[in-house]
Amino acid sequence: MGWLGDSLKVRVQAPPEKGKANKAVVKLLADVLNVPRASIELVRGETVANKVFAVNGISEQQAKNAIERVT
């Protein structure tokens, strides 16, 4: 996990089939951001590598701070 420009690059071991990788990314983000999985929504990119997620319950700065702590 790390920043690539303005984007966050993550790698999960789940295969990109039947939504498994997307679910793994949601779990990873929920764990890192300390929010419930239900607070994270895949907005765009269900079947492509570049995705957009919405995270409810924390500010953008709080999210960036949490990510910086683990990278």
C-alpha positions, -999 to 999 in steps of 0.1 A, spaced: 0 0 0 13 34 -9 7 66 -28 11 68 -65 5 105 -72 -29 113 -59 -40 77 -60 -36 50 -34 -21 18 -48 -30 -14 -29 -23 -50 -36 -44 -79 -23 -39 -116 -28 -75 -123 -36 -82 -132 -73 -100 -107 -94 -130 -130 -99 -166 -127 -86 -157 -96 -67 -132 -113 -44 -105 -87 -49 -129 -59 -45 -141 -74 -12 -104 -78 -1 -97 -41 -8 -128 -31 12 -116 -52 41 -81 -38 39 -94 -2 37 -118 -8 66 -90 -22 87 -65 6 79 -91 34 83 -107 18 114 -142 20 99 -169 -6 94 -168 -23 60 -203 -10 54 -189 25 54 -169 18 23 -186 18 -11 -171 9 -45 -183 39 -66 -165 32 -99 -143 5 -115 -159 -28 -104 -141 -48 -132 -110 -27 -139 -78 -21 -119 -84 16 -112 -112 20 -88 -129 47 -68 -142 41 -33 -162 63 -11 -156 62 26 -182 75 51 -175 84 87 -141 100 85 -127 131 68 -103 129 39 -75 142 61 -82 115 87 -80 89 60 -47 102 47 -33 102 82 -44 66 88 -28 55 55 4 74 62 7 55 95 8 21 77 29 30 46 
